[in-house]
Amino acid sequence: MSRILFPALLLATPAVAHEGLHHHPHGVEHGWLAVVALGALVAAGVLARRALAAVRARK
């Protein structure tokens, strides 16, 4: 059920009501942008930690 509901929540943003290019985010989209930014930081940290562990393991 959540796999069906998630895309509906993602597409139910106020910007969907606009047509064409939309440059400024609305309230819900600020949340999505924050989640994406946090996910990118976590992913970068995980990749950096794995790279550092690989370099240390070679020595």
PDBQT receptor file of N, H, CA, C and O in Angstrom, charges set to zero:
ATOM      1  N   MET A   1       0.816  -1.189   0.000  1.00  0.00    +0.000 N 
ATOM      2  CA  MET A   1       0.000   0.000   0.000  1.00  0.00    +0.000 C 
ATOM      3  C   MET A   1       0.863   1.259   0.000  1.00  0.00    +0.000 C 
ATOM      4  O   MET A   1       0.539   2.238  -0.673  1.00  0.00    +0.000 OA
ATOM      5  N   SER A   2       1.970   1.232   0.760  1.00  0.00    +0.000 N 
ATOM      6  H   SER A   2       2.233   0.437   1.306  1.00  0.00    +0.000 HD
ATOM      7  CA  SER A   2       2.823   2.418   0.814  1.00  0.00    +0.000 C 
ATOM      8  C   SER A   2       3.525   2.668  -0.519  1.00  0.00    +0.000 C 
ATOM      9  O   SER A   2       3.836   3.814  -0.843  1.00  0.00    +0.000 OA
ATOM     10  N   ARG A   3       3.780   1.613  -1.297  1.00  0.00    +0.000 N 
ATOM     11  H   ARG A   3       3.528   0.682  -1.034  1.00  0.00    +0.000 HD
ATOM     12  CA  ARG A   3       4.394   1.821  -2.606  1.00  0.00    +0.000 C 
ATOM     13  C   ARG A   3       3.445   2.524  -3.551  1.00  0.00    +0.000 C 
ATOM     14  O   ARG A   3       3.882   3.215  -4.472  1.00  0.00    +0.000 OA
ATOM     15  N   ILE A   4       2.161   2.358  -3.336  1.00  0.00    +0.000 N 
ATOM     16  H   ILE A   4       1.806   1.797  -2.588  1.00  0.00    +0.000 HD
ATOM     17  CA  ILE A   4       1.173   3.055  -4.159  1.00  0.00    +0.000 C 
ATOM     18  C   ILE A   4       0.975   4.480  -3.652  1.00  0.00    +0.000 C 
ATOM     19  O   ILE A   4       0.794   5.402  -4.447  1.00  0.00    +0.000 OA
ATOM     20  N   LEU A   5       1.008   4.662  -2.342  1.00  0.00    +0.000 N 
ATOM     21  H   LEU A   5       1.155   3.913  -1.696  1.00  0.00    +0.000 HD
ATOM     22  CA  LEU A   5       0.733   5.962  -1.748  1.00  0.00    +0.000 C 
ATOM     23  C   LEU A   5       1.897   6.932  -1.917  1.00  0.00    +0.000 C 
ATOM     24  O   LEU A   5       1.667   8.131  -2.076  1.00  0.00    +0.000 OA
ATOM     25  N   PHE A   6       3.140   6.453  -1.889  1.00  0.00    +0.000 N 
ATOM     26  H   PHE A   6       3.327   5.479  -1.759  1.00  0.00    +0.000 HD
ATOM     27  CA  PHE A   6       4.294   7.338  -1.948  1.00  0.00    +0.000 C 
ATOM     28  C   PHE A   6       4.322   8.201  -3.206  1.00  0.00    +0.000 C 
ATOM     29  O   PHE A   6       4.504   9.413  -3.087  1.00  0.00    +0.000 OA
ATOM     30  N   PRO A   7       4.150   7.638  -4.415  1.00  0.00    +0.000 N 
ATOM     31  CA  PRO A   7       4.135   8.510  -5.603  1.00  0.00    +0.000 C 
ATOM     32  C   PRO A   7       2.991   9.524  -5.575  1.00  0.00    +0.000 C 
ATOM     33  O   PRO A   7       3.134  10.635  -6.085  1.00  0.00    +0.000 OA
ATOM     34  N   ALA A   8       1.873   9.150  -4.989  1.00  0.00    +0.000 N 
ATOM     35  H   ALA A   8       1.756   8.248  -4.574  1.00  0.00    +0.000 HD
ATOM     36  CA  ALA A   8       0.753  10.094  -4.894  1.00  0.00    +0.000 C 
ATOM     37  C   ALA A   8       1.131  11.270  -4.001  1.00  0.00    +0.000 C 
ATOM     38  O   ALA A   8       0.787  12.411  -4.309  1.00  0.00    +0.000 OA
ATOM     39  N   LEU A   9       1.830  11.011  -2.903  1.00  0.00    +0.000 N 
ATOM     40  H   LEU A   9       2.110  10.084  -2.653  1.00  0.00    +0.000 HD
ATOM     41  CA  LEU A   9       2.271  12.095  -2.034  1.00  0.00    +0.000 C 
ATOM     42  C   LEU A   9       3.317  12.968  -2.719  1.00  0.00    +0.000 C 
ATOM     43  O   LEU A   9       3.326  14.188  -2.555  1.00  0.00    +0.000 OA
ATOM     44  N   LEU A  10       4.184  12.339  -3.475  1.00  0.00    +0.000 N 
ATOM     45  H   LEU A  10       4.177  11.348  -3.608  1.00  0.00    +0.000 HD
ATOM     46  CA  LEU A  10       5.225  13.079  -4.172  1.00  0.00    +0.000 C 
ATOM     47  C   LEU A  10       4.632  13.994  -5.240  1.00  0.00    +0.000 C 
ATOM     48  O   LEU A  10       5.110  15.112  -5.436  1.00  0.00    +0.000 OA
ATOM     49  N   LEU A  11       3.607  13.532  -5.921  1.00  0.00    +0.000 N 
ATOM     50  H   LEU A  11       3.218  12.624  -5.762  1.00  0.00    +0.000 HD
ATOM     51  CA  LEU A  11       3.009  14.316  -6.999  1.00  0.00    +0.000 C 
ATOM     52  C   LEU A  11       1.946  15.289  -6.505  1.00  0.00    +0.000 C 
ATOM     53  O   LEU A  11       1.470  16.118  -7.281  1.00  0.00    +0.000 OA
ATOM     54  N   ALA A  12       1.565  15.209  -5.244  1.00  0.00    +0.000 N 
ATOM     55  H   ALA A  12       1.951  14.535  -4.613  1.00  0.00    +0.000 HD
ATOM     56  CA  ALA A  12       0.498  16.060  -4.725  1.00  0.00    +0.000 C 
ATOM     57  C   ALA A  12       1.042  17.371  -4.167  1.00  0.00    +0.000 C 
ATOM     58  O   ALA A  12       0.576  17.843  -3.130  1.00  0.00    +0.000 OA
ATOM     59  N   THR A  13       2.004  17.949  -4.832  1.00  0.00    +0.000 N 
ATOM     60  H   THR A  13       2.383  17.565  -5.674  1.00  0.00    +0.000 HD
ATOM     61  CA  THR A  13       2.559  19.225  -4.393  1.00  0.00    +0.000 C 
ATOM     62  C   THR A  13       1.825  20.363  -5.093  1.00  0.00    +0.000 C 
ATOM     63  O   THR A  13       1.239  20.151  -6.154  1.00  0.00    +0.000 OA
ATOM     64  N   PRO A  14       1.845  21.545  -4.531  1.00  0.00    +0.000 N 
ATOM     65  CA  PRO A  14       1.149  22.677  -5.150  1.00  0.00    +0.000 C 
ATOM     66  C   PRO A  14       1.674  23.037  -6.535  1.00  0.00    +0.000 C 
ATOM     67  O   PRO A  14       0.935  23.604  -7.340  1.00  0.00    +0.000 OA
ATOM     68  N   ALA A  15       2.931  22.723  -6.829  1.00  0.00    +0.000 N 
ATOM     69  H   ALA A  15       3.532  22.263  -6.176  1.00  0.00    +0.000 HD
ATOM     70  CA  ALA A  15       3.487  23.083  -8.130  1.00  0.00    +0.000 C 
ATOM     71  C   ALA A  15       2.872  22.267  -9.256  1.00  0.00    +0.000 C 
ATOM     72  O   ALA A  15       2.979  22.652 -10.421  1.00  0.00    +0.000 OA
ATOM     73  N   VAL A  16       2.237  21.160  -8.937  1.00  0.00    +0.000 N 
ATOM     74  H   VAL A  16       2.151  20.847  -7.991  1.00  0.00    +0.000 HD
ATOM     75  CA  VAL A  16       1.594  20.355  -9.972  1.00  0.00    +0.000 C 
ATOM     76  C   VAL A  16       0.436  21.135 -10.601  1.00  0.00    +0.000 C 
ATOM     77  O   VAL A  16       0.055  20.878 -11.743  1.00  0.00    +0.000 OA
ATOM     78  N   ALA A  17      -0.112  22.076  -9.856  1.00  0.00    +0.000 N 
ATOM     79  H   ALA A  17       0.198  22.285  -8.928  1.00  0.00    +0.000 HD
ATOM     80  CA  ALA A  17      -1.218  22.879 -10.370  1.00  0.00    +0.000 C 
ATOM     81  C   ALA A  17      -0.759  23.873 -11.435  1.00  0.00    +0.000 C 
ATOM     82  O   ALA A  17      -1.578  24.377 -12.204  1.00  0.00    +0.000 OA
ATOM     83  N   HIS A  18       0.545  24.158 -11.485  1.00  0.00    +0.000 N 
ATOM     84  H   HIS A  18       1.210  23.749 -10.860  1.00  0.00    +0.000 HD
ATOM     85  CA  HIS A  18       1.068  25.112 -12.457  1.00  0.00    +0.000 C 
ATOM     86  C   HIS A  18       1.493  24.384 -13.722  1.00  0.00    +0.000 C 
ATOM     87  O   HIS A  18       1.867  23.212 -13.680  1.00  0.00    +0.000 OA
ATOM     88  N   GLU A  19       1.434  25.072 -14.821  1.00  0.00    +0.000 N 
ATOM     89  H   GLU A  19       1.130  26.024 -14.855  1.00  0.00    +0.000 HD
ATOM     90  CA  GLU A  19       1.934  24.508 -16.079  1.00  0.00    +0.000 C 
ATOM     91  C   GLU A  19       3.228  25.202 -16.452  1.00  0.00    +0.000 C 
ATOM     92  O   GLU A  19       3.453  26.354 -16.082  1.00  0.00    +0.000 OA
ATOM     93  N   GLY A  20       4.064  24.510 -17.175  1.00  0.00    +0.000 N 
ATOM     94  H   GLY A  20       3.881  23.574 -17.476  1.00  0.00    +0.000 HD
ATOM     95  CA  GLY A  20       5.314  25.095 -17.630  1.00  0.00    +0.000 C 
ATOM     96  C   GLY A  20       6.393  25.047 -16.561  1.00  0.00    +0.000 C 
ATOM     97  O   GLY A  20       6.258  24.368 -15.543  1.00  0.00    +0.000 OA
ATOM     98  N   LEU A  21       7.469  25.787 -16.818  1.00  0.00    +0.000 N 
ATOM     99  H   LEU A  21       7.578  26.338 -17.645  1.00  0.00    +0.000 HD
ATOM    100  CA  LEU A  21       8.614  25.815 -15.911  1.00  0.00    +0.000 C 
ATOM    101  C   LEU A  21       8.248  26.581 -14.646  1.00  0.00    +0.000 C 
ATOM    102  O   LEU A  21       7.634  27.646 -14.709  1.00  0.00    +0.000 OA
ATOM    103  N   HIS A  22       8.627  26.031 -13.506  1.00  0.00    +0.000 N 
ATOM    104  H   HIS A  22       9.126  25.165 -13.455  1.00  0.00    +0.000 HD
ATOM    105  CA  HIS A  22       8.260  26.615 -12.212  1.00  0.00    +0.000 C 
ATOM    106  C   HIS A  22       9.525  26.751 -11.381  1.00  0.00    +0.000 C 
ATOM    107  O   HIS A  22      10.080  25.747 -10.934  1.00  0.00    +0.000 OA
ATOM    108  N   HIS A  23       9.987  27.970 -11.167  1.00  0.00    +0.000 N 
ATOM    109  H   HIS A  23       9.536  28.786 -11.530  1.00  0.00    +0.000 HD
ATOM    110  CA  HIS A  23      11.304  28.179 -10.561  1.00  0.00    +0.000 C 
ATOM    111  C   HIS A  23      11.321  28.232  -9.044  1.00  0.00    +0.000 C 
ATOM    112  O   HIS A  23      12.359  27.942  -8.449  1.00  0.00    +0.000 OA
ATOM    113  N   HIS A  24      10.228  28.586  -8.392  1.00  0.00    +0.000 N 
ATOM    114  H   HIS A  24       9.385  28.821  -8.876  1.00  0.00    +0.000 HD
ATOM    115  CA  HIS A  24      10.277  28.720  -6.937  1.00  0.00    +0.000 C 
ATOM    116  C   HIS A  24       9.493  27.596  -6.258  1.00  0.00    +0.000 C 
ATOM    117  O   HIS A  24       8.366  27.291  -6.648  1.00  0.00    +0.000 OA
ATOM    118  N   PRO A  25      10.103  26.983  -5.237  1.00  0.00    +0.000 N 
ATOM    119  CA  PRO A  25       9.430  25.880  -4.543  1.00  0.00    +0.000 C 
ATOM    120  C   PRO A  25       8.363  26.387  -3.575  1.00  0.00    +0.000 C 
ATOM    121  O   PRO A  25       8.444  27.508  -3.073  1.00  0.00    +0.000 OA
ATOM    122  N   HIS A  26       7.377  25.554  -3.327  1.00  0.00    +0.000 N 
ATOM    123  H   HIS A  26       7.311  24.644  -3.734  1.00  0.00    +0.000 HD
ATOM    124  CA  HIS A  26       6.339  25.836  -2.340  1.00  0.00    +0.000 C 
ATOM    125  C   HIS A  26       6.695  25.124  -1.043  1.00  0.00    +0.000 C 
ATOM    126  O   HIS A  26       7.729  24.460  -0.967  1.00  0.00    +0.000 OA
ATOM    127  N   GLY A  27       5.857  25.254  -0.027  1.00  0.00    +0.000 N 
ATOM    128  H   GLY A  27       5.017  25.794  -0.089  1.00  0.00    +0.000 HD
ATOM    129  CA  GLY A  27       6.153  24.733   1.305  1.00  0.00    +0.000 C 
ATOM    130  C   GLY A  27       6.485  23.263   1.349  1.00  0.00    +0.000 C 
ATOM    131  O   GLY A  27       7.490  22.879   1.947  1.00  0.00    +0.000 OA
ATOM    132  N   VAL A  28       5.669  22.428   0.731  1.00  0.00    +0.000 N 
ATOM    133  H   VAL A  28       4.852  22.740   0.245  1.00  0.00    +0.000 HD
ATOM    134  CA  VAL A  28       5.911  20.985   0.757  1.00  0.00    +0.000 C 
ATOM    135  C   VAL A  28       7.205  20.654   0.031  1.00  0.00    +0.000 C 
ATOM    136  O   VAL A  28       7.940  19.752   0.433  1.00  0.00    +0.000 OA
ATOM    137  N   GLU A  29       7.476  21.380  -1.030  1.00  0.00    +0.000 N 
ATOM    138  H   GLU A  29       6.879  22.113  -1.357  1.00  0.00    +0.000 HD
ATOM    139  CA  GLU A  29       8.688  21.108  -1.795  1.00  0.00    +0.000 C 
ATOM    140  C   GLU A  29       9.948  21.488  -1.030  1.00  0.00    +0.000 C 
ATOM    141  O   GLU A  29      11.003  20.898  -1.261  1.00  0.00    +0.000 OA
ATOM    142  N   HIS A  30       9.865  22.460  -0.124  1.00  0.00    +0.000 N 
ATOM    143  H   HIS A  30       9.008  22.940   0.064  1.00  0.00    +0.000 HD
ATOM    144  CA  HIS A  30      11.017  22.753   0.730  1.00  0.00    +0.000 C 
ATOM    145  C   HIS A  30      11.357  21.533   1.580  1.00  0.00    +0.000 C 
ATOM    146  O   HIS A  30      12.531  21.245   1.814  1.00  0.00    +0.000 OA
ATOM    147  N   GLY A  31      10.352  20.830   2.033  1.00  0.00    +0.000 N 
ATOM    148  H   GLY A  31       9.398  21.064   1.843  1.00  0.00    +0.000 HD
ATOM    149  CA  GLY A  31      10.586  19.599   2.791  1.00  0.00    +0.000 C 
ATOM    150  C   GLY A  31      11.265  18.541   1.950  1.00  0.00    +0.000 C 
ATOM    151  O   GLY A  31      12.211  17.897   2.402  1.00  0.00    +0.000 OA
ATOM    152  N   TRP A  32      10.783  18.355   0.715  1.00  0.00    +0.000 N 
ATOM    153  H   TRP A  32      10.014  18.878   0.348  1.00  0.00    +0.000 HD
ATOM    154  CA  TRP A  32      11.406  17.377  -0.172  1.00  0.00    +0.000 C 
ATOM    155  C   TRP A  32      12.850  17.764  -0.475  1.00  0.00    +0.000 C 
ATOM    156  O   TRP A  32      13.733  16.906  -0.505  1.00  0.00    +0.000 OA
ATOM    157  N   LEU A  33      13.090  19.054  -0.698  1.00  0.00    +0.000 N 
ATOM    158  H   LEU A  33      12.374  19.751  -0.673  1.00  0.00    +0.000 HD
ATOM    159  CA  LEU A  33      14.457  19.504  -0.975  1.00  0.00    +0.000 C 
ATOM    160  C   LEU A  33      15.362  19.261   0.237  1.00  0.00    +0.000 C 
ATOM    161  O   LEU A  33      16.520  18.877   0.074  1.00  0.00    +0.000 OA
ATOM    162  N   ALA A  34      14.850  19.479   1.432  1.00  0.00    +0.000 N 
ATOM    163  H   ALA A  34      13.909  19.791   1.564  1.00  0.00    +0.000 HD
ATOM    164  CA  ALA A  34      15.635  19.236   2.638  1.00  0.00    +0.000 C 
ATOM    165  C   ALA A  34      15.945  17.751   2.792  1.00  0.00    +0.000 C 
ATOM    166  O   ALA A  34      17.060  17.390   3.169  1.00  0.00    +0.000 OA
ATOM    167  N   VAL A  35      14.981  16.892   2.506  1.00  0.00    +0.000 N 
ATOM    168  H   VAL A  35      14.075  17.185   2.199  1.00  0.00    +0.000 HD
ATOM    169  CA  VAL A  35      15.194  15.445   2.599  1.00  0.00    +0.000 C 
ATOM    170  C   VAL A  35      16.238  14.994   1.583  1.00  0.00    +0.000 C 
ATOM    171  O   VAL A  35      17.104  14.180   1.900  1.00  0.00    +0.000 OA
ATOM    172  N   VAL A  36      16.158  15.517   0.375  1.00  0.00    +0.000 N 
ATOM    173  H   VAL A  36      15.455  16.179   0.117  1.00  0.00    +0.000 HD
ATOM    174  CA  VAL A  36      17.134  15.159  -0.671  1.00  0.00    +0.000 C 
ATOM    175  C   VAL A  36      18.530  15.648  -0.287  1.00  0.00    +0.000 C 
ATOM    176  O   VAL A  36      19.509  14.922  -0.458  1.00  0.00    +0.000 OA
ATOM    177  N   ALA A  37      18.625  16.868   0.226  1.00  0.00    +0.000 N 
ATOM    178  H   ALA A  37      17.829  17.458   0.365  1.00  0.00    +0.000 HD
ATOM    179  CA  ALA A  37      19.921  17.406   0.632  1.00  0.00    +0.000 C 
ATOM    180  C   ALA A  37      20.519  16.582   1.775  1.00  0.00    +0.000 C 
ATOM    181  O   ALA A  37      21.712  16.280   1.765  1.00  0.00    +0.000 OA
ATOM    182  N   LEU A  38      19.698  16.223   2.748  1.00  0.00    +0.000 N 
ATOM    183  H   LEU A  38      18.729  16.469   2.755  1.00  0.00    +0.000 HD
ATOM    184  CA  LEU A  38      20.181  15.398   3.853  1.00  0.00    +0.000 C 
ATOM    185  C   LEU A  38      20.609  14.023   3.363  1.00  0.00    +0.000 C 
ATOM    186  O   LEU A  38      21.626  13.494   3.813  1.00  0.00    +0.000 OA
ATOM    187  N   GLY A  39      19.842  13.438   2.446  1.00  0.00    +0.000 N 
ATOM    188  H   GLY A  39      19.016  13.868   2.081  1.00  0.00    +0.000 HD
ATOM    189  CA  GLY A  39      20.207  12.142   1.875  1.00  0.00    +0.000 C 
ATOM    190  C   GLY A  39      21.518  12.204   1.115  1.00  0.00    +0.000 C 
ATOM    191  O   GLY A  39      22.322  11.274   1.175  1.00  0.00    +0.000 OA
ATOM    192  N   ALA A  40      21.734  13.300   0.400  1.00  0.00    +0.000 N 
ATOM    193  H   ALA A  40      21.081  14.056   0.352  1.00  0.00    +0.000 HD
ATOM    194  CA  ALA A  40      22.986  13.461  -0.343  1.00  0.00    +0.000 C 
ATOM    195  C   ALA A  40      24.176  13.574   0.616  1.00  0.00    +0.000 C 
ATOM    196  O   ALA A  40      25.244  13.019   0.357  1.00  0.00    +0.000 OA
ATOM    197  N   LEU A  41      23.983  14.291   1.717  1.00  0.00    +0.000 N 
ATOM    198  H   LEU A  41      23.115  14.742   1.928  1.00  0.00    +0.000 HD
ATOM    199  CA  LEU A  41      25.063  14.404   2.706  1.00  0.00    +0.000 C 
ATOM    200  C   LEU A  41      25.368  13.056   3.352  1.00  0.00    +0.000 C 
ATOM    201  O   LEU A  41      26.532  12.710   3.550  1.00  0.00    +0.000 OA
ATOM    202  N   VAL A  42      24.341  12.307   3.675  1.00  0.00    +0.000 N 
ATOM    203  H   VAL A  42      23.395  12.589   3.514  1.00  0.00    +0.000 HD
ATOM    204  CA  VAL A  42      24.538  10.981   4.268  1.00  0.00    +0.000 C 
ATOM    205  C   VAL A  42      25.245  10.061   3.274  1.00  0.00    +0.000 C 
ATOM    206  O   VAL A  42      26.172   9.340   3.643  1.00  0.00    +0.000 OA
ATOM    207  N   ALA A  43      24.808  10.085   2.015  1.00  0.00    +0.000 N 
ATOM    208  H   ALA A  43      24.055  10.671   1.715  1.00  0.00    +0.000 HD
ATOM    209  CA  ALA A  43      25.438   9.239   1.001  1.00  0.00    +0.000 C 
ATOM    210  C   ALA A  43      26.903   9.619   0.799  1.00  0.00    +0.000 C 
ATOM    211  O   ALA A  43      27.755   8.743   0.653  1.00  0.00    +0.000 OA
ATOM    212  N   ALA A  44      27.201  10.907   0.790  1.00  0.00    +0.000 N 
ATOM    213  H   ALA A  44      26.509  11.620   0.908  1.00  0.00    +0.000 HD
ATOM    214  CA  ALA A  44      28.593  11.348   0.640  1.00  0.00    +0.000 C 
ATOM    215  C   ALA A  44      29.428  10.890   1.827  1.00  0.00    +0.000 C 
ATOM    216  O   ALA A  44      30.575  10.478   1.655  1.00  0.00    +0.000 OA
ATOM    217  N   GLY A  45      28.868  10.959   3.022  1.00  0.00    +0.000 N 
ATOM    218  H   GLY A  45      27.936  11.295   3.161  1.00  0.00    +0.000 HD
ATOM    219  CA  GLY A  45      29.590  10.500   4.211  1.00  0.00    +0.000 C 
ATOM    220  C   GLY A  45      29.856   9.011   4.176  1.00  0.00    +0.000 C 
ATOM    221  O   GLY A  45      30.947   8.564   4.529  1.00  0.00    +0.000 OA
ATOM    222  N   VAL A  46      28.859   8.232   3.750  1.00  0.00    +0.000 N 
ATOM    223  H   VAL A  46      27.972   8.595   3.463  1.00  0.00    +0.000 HD
ATOM    224  CA  VAL A  46      29.030   6.780   3.663  1.00  0.00    +0.000 C 
ATOM    225  C   VAL A  46      30.100   6.436   2.626  1.00  0.00    +0.000 C 
ATOM    226  O   VAL A  46      30.959   5.589   2.874  1.00  0.00    +0.000 OA
ATOM    227  N   LEU A  47      30.049   7.088   1.473  1.00  0.00    +0.000 N 
ATOM    228  H   LEU A  47      29.351   7.776   1.271  1.00  0.00    +0.000 HD
ATOM    229  CA  LEU A  47      31.055   6.819   0.439  1.00  0.00    +0.000 C 
ATOM    230  C   LEU A  47      32.450   7.233   0.895  1.00  0.00    +0.000 C 
ATOM    231  O   LEU A  47      33.424   6.531   0.623  1.00  0.00    +0.000 OA
ATOM    232  N   ALA A  48      32.554   8.367   1.586  1.00  0.00    +0.000 N 
ATOM    233  H   ALA A  48      31.763   8.937   1.807  1.00  0.00    +0.000 HD
ATOM    234  CA  ALA A  48      33.856   8.810   2.087  1.00  0.00    +0.000 C 
ATOM    235  C   ALA A  48      34.396   7.844   3.129  1.00  0.00    +0.000 C 
ATOM    236  O   ALA A  48      35.590   7.545   3.151  1.00  0.00    +0.000 OA
ATOM    237  N   ARG A  49      33.512   7.358   3.993  1.00  0.00    +0.000 N 
ATOM    238  H   ARG A  49      32.543   7.601   3.975  1.00  0.00    +0.000 HD
ATOM    239  CA  ARG A  49      33.955   6.408   5.024  1.00  0.00    +0.000 C 
ATOM    240  C   ARG A  49      34.441   5.109   4.388  1.00  0.00    +0.000 C 
ATOM    241  O   ARG A  49      35.448   4.545   4.816  1.00  0.00    +0.000 OA
ATOM    242  N   ARG A  50      33.725   4.633   3.364  1.00  0.00    +0.000 N 
ATOM    243  H   ARG A  50      32.907   5.092   3.016  1.00  0.00    +0.000 HD
ATOM    244  CA  ARG A  50      34.152   3.396   2.683  1.00  0.00    +0.000 C 
ATOM    245  C   ARG A  50      35.471   3.591   1.952  1.00  0.00    +0.000 C 
ATOM    246  O   ARG A  50      36.321   2.701   1.953  1.00  0.00    +0.000 OA
ATOM    247  N   ALA A  51      35.645   4.758   1.325  1.00  0.00    +0.000 N 
ATOM    248  H   ALA A  51      34.954   5.481   1.325  1.00  0.00    +0.000 HD
ATOM    249  CA  ALA A  51      36.895   5.038   0.625  1.00  0.00    +0.000 C 
ATOM    250  C   ALA A  51      38.051   5.104   1.610  1.00  0.00    +0.000 C 
ATOM    251  O   ALA A  51      39.127   4.569   1.343  1.00  0.00    +0.000 OA
ATOM    252  N   LEU A  52      37.839   5.753   2.740  1.00  0.00    +0.000 N 
ATOM    253  H   LEU A  52      36.965   6.188   2.957  1.00  0.00    +0.000 HD
ATOM    254  CA  LEU A  52      38.891   5.837   3.754  1.00  0.00    +0.000 C 
ATOM    255  C   LEU A  52      39.226   4.458   4.307  1.00  0.00    +0.000 C 
ATOM    256  O   LEU A  52      40.396   4.148   4.531  1.00  0.00    +0.000 OA
ATOM    257  N   ALA A  53      38.212   3.631   4.527  1.00  0.00    +0.000 N 
ATOM    258  H   ALA A  53      37.262   3.883   4.344  1.00  0.00    +0.000 HD
ATOM    259  CA  ALA A  53      38.458   2.279   5.026  1.00  0.00    +0.000 C 
ATOM    260  C   ALA A  53      39.234   1.450   3.996  1.00  0.00    +0.000 C 
ATOM    261  O   ALA A  53      40.095   0.651   4.365  1.00  0.00    +0.000 OA
ATOM    262  N   ALA A  54      38.935   1.638   2.721  1.00  0.00    +0.000 N 
ATOM    263  H   ALA A  54      38.236   2.288   2.422  1.00  0.00    +0.000 HD
ATOM    264  CA  ALA A  54      39.652   0.912   1.668  1.00  0.00    +0.000 C 
ATOM    265  C   ALA A  54      41.110   1.350   1.596  1.00  0.00    +0.000 C 
ATOM    266  O   ALA A  54      42.001   0.522   1.404  1.00  0.00    +0.000 OA
ATOM    267  N   VAL A  55      41.354   2.645   1.748  1.00  0.00    +0.000 N 
ATOM    268  H   VAL A  55      40.630   3.318   1.903  1.00  0.00    +0.000 HD
ATOM    269  CA  VAL A  55      42.728   3.144   1.707  1.00  0.00    +0.000 C 
ATOM    270  C   VAL A  55      43.515   2.638   2.908  1.00  0.00    +0.000 C 
ATOM    271  O   VAL A  55      44.676   2.252   2.783  1.00  0.00    +0.000 OA
ATOM    272  N   ARG A  56      42.872   2.645   4.073  1.00  0.00    +0.000 N 
ATOM    273  H   ARG A  56      41.928   2.959   4.175  1.00  0.00    +0.000 HD
ATOM    274  CA  ARG A  56      43.566   2.164   5.285  1.00  0.00    +0.000 C 
ATOM    275  C   ARG A  56      43.809   0.660   5.232  1.00  0.00    +0.000 C 
ATOM    276  O   ARG A  56      44.791   0.174   5.794  1.00  0.00    +0.000 OA
ATOM    277  N   ALA A  57      42.937  -0.078   4.570  1.00  0.00    +0.000 N 
ATOM    278  H   ALA A  57      42.140   0.317   4.113  1.00  0.00    +0.000 HD
ATOM    279  CA  ALA A  57      43.090  -1.529   4.490  1.00  0.00    +0.000 C 
ATOM    280  C   ALA A  57      44.253  -1.918   3.570  1.00  0.00    +0.000 C 
ATOM    281  O   ALA A  57      44.826  -2.996   3.728  1.00  0.00    +0.000 OA
ATOM    282  N   ARG A  58      44.600  -1.071   2.632  1.00  0.00    +0.000 N 
ATOM    283  H   ARG A  58      44.134  -0.195   2.504  1.00  0.00    +0.000 HD
ATOM    284  CA  ARG A  58      45.701  -1.370   1.704  1.00  0.00    +0.000 C 
ATOM    285  C   ARG A  58      47.054  -1.302   2.377  1.00  0.00    +0.000 C 
ATOM    286  O   ARG A  58      47.998  -1.946   1.919  1.00  0.00    +0.000 OA
ATOM    287  N   LYS A  59      47.176  -0.543   3.442  1.00  0.00    +0.000 N 
ATOM    288  H   LYS A  59      46.409  -0.020   3.813  1.00  0.00    +0.000 HD
ATOM    289  CA  LYS A  59      48.478  -0.351   4.096  1.00  0.00    +0.000 C 
ATOM    290  C   LYS A  59      48.880  -1.523   4.910  1.00  0.00    +0.000 C 
ATOM    291  O   LYS A  59      49.948  -1.513   5.521  1.00  0.00    +0.000 OA
TER     292      LYS A  59
